[in-house]
Amino acid sequence: MSRRPDLREETADAVPGPRTWSWVRGGGPPTTVAGAESAIVVLVIGARIGTLVQALPSLPGGVSSSPAPAWYVACWAAAAAASITVSVTSYRRGHALSDRAQAVDIALAVVIVLLGPWTVAVEDRIGSWEGFQPGYALSVVLSMIAMRHGGVWLAGLSAIVAAEVFYLASASETASASTIVGNLFTVIVLGVVGRGSVQYLRRVADDADEARAQASELARLREEQRAQVAIHNGAAVMHLLGDPSLDDVTRDRLLEQAQYEATRMRAYLRGVPRSHLDPDEDTSGPRPLADVVSRKCREFDDLVIEVALDLGQGVRVEPAVAEAVENALTSLLLNVRMHSGARLVVVHLDAGDDFPPTGWVLTVHDDGHGFDPAGVELGVGLREVVRGELGRHGVDVRIESTAAGGTTVTMAGAVAGFPGIDVEGTR
Amino acid sequence: MSERPTAVVVDDATVIRQSIPALMPAFDIVGSYPRVEALIAERPHADLVILDLHLVNSTQPSARQGVAAVRAVVAAGYRACVYSQEERRFVLAACLAAGATGIVSKSEPVESAQSMFLDAMAGQIVVPQAIISLMELLVRRNCITILGERQRQVLAGRARGLTYAELSRSLFLSESTLRGYWRELTLGVSRYLQETTPSDIERALGLGPGDLLDFWPGSATEPAGDSASRDWWHLR
């Protein structure tokens, strides 16, 4: 079986880069996995660079009030470098940094926060951007939400919270306990909620990509089925026409069938129903099923076909159903002609005892050598032209066969009309 | 008297008369005749008369044929099994109405035809697929109401071409039981056809008045002149 294409591999937005601008113009990133990752990158960049921009105006004041200005500047520079590196790298990659790289980022943030009590004046540690460490820690926590591994994320969050506890404890003389606890809760709550949101966003994007892949696969299969339905009978007729031992009568019949099948193939290639290319076809309303069956059976007069349509006389079906039944019958009778070795084929139509009739059952039985349905994969004719195509038109199909015991195909559908009686919509 | 089943052949084709004994060794042919009148004149003992329907030709233009021939053979006390190329179902049904025990198509393979003749010799009604469909139609139109549920199921299956083996699997009955149902069924239908007027059957089948008169025994008038050779199934 062929491998199903994965849209995620083919998405044009796998690397956001400059395309970010096209999102802005186009209303946001695409709703794919790659798009979701890009959106997370934007969030990370916003948190990191935004924090940096907010802290920048307070840098001179922080340096001047710091008890260790050189260390203060070093810490600030390290934080700025880390934020810029994380942002630029994430942007270029199109998705967040690896867990390993983020662990390094977290470790650096922990060190910067732990050095805070020595580099920031006590009165600046809480509630001002001179004490930039809590704000910086929060930005790192927000960029951590993109981590893949839950355990690493939890360890990182714990480390930052612990470092922040240490930092805030050093400022307990200048800030109330509620302020300190509030700051801690902010880090924890935003970290947890942010990570939950990112996980959910990734799941939605995964499902969306999966749904697109399935839809694409279904469309491909449907097209394949349509091609098989359009081509199968024609291929069988051509195969039979290639038999040099054919008698003239059978050859003439096959040529008629070939013409019919050629029209069907042309209709498929043009994407229109076959009836559009056949001027003799009446598509104005429901068609008498017995006539459809009878006409088709007459095309196979080289076979011994006993046609019993009395019990279904008058039953009309929708034109599309009539065409599907016609094609299915062609396929079945071609199968009989080519494979079954049957002596007698019985085609039987029954509309039941209700009046007006609501359903019909068409049975095609041959006394050929049959096959074991459990041990044989159905060919394109039985699988697509008979079961698939009729099924798509609301006709139930049952195929029964035994090796050396003949084959019975039973089709059951709804009546679309009956002479003088409107039974539209009933079944 | 031989223990093997015996039959006589009535067929205007010499080849058929002479080849059947060689091709169908399961029974003995104790006589062969080109026309019914010769059979009735000689009246040999036989379990079955294998009877062609089309017996008129240039050497015997006045031969009795068609449904009339069936009726004459049956009236002479024989079991008659029609062996013909005739496929029109109302003509075949008319033969059953005239008392034929069976109808076998000349297109049947030899082995199959031989088996059907043996069934007819054993008293079974042998009917072709076209007649089975007609039987189902008569039953579904409530012309024949004596059928039990099982007989209806067997009839429905046979009308769709199912073999006894296939029916046996779907109805969970042995093939011999199914054959028993079929025997009763065909005897009932045969009786119905013999006892019912053509106009009743016309009504039952939705045919126009008089549509069956050309075929049915006891209803046709003597054809005259050229039409006799054209409508050869008529009574003569």
Interface residues (C-beta under 8 A of the other chain):
Chain A: V304 E306 A308 D310 L311 R343 L344 V345 V346 H348 D353 T363 H365 D366 D367 E400 T402 G405 G406 T408
Chain B: S107 P109 Q129 A130 S133 L134 E136 L137 R140 A159 R160 G161 L162 T163 A165 E166 R169 L205
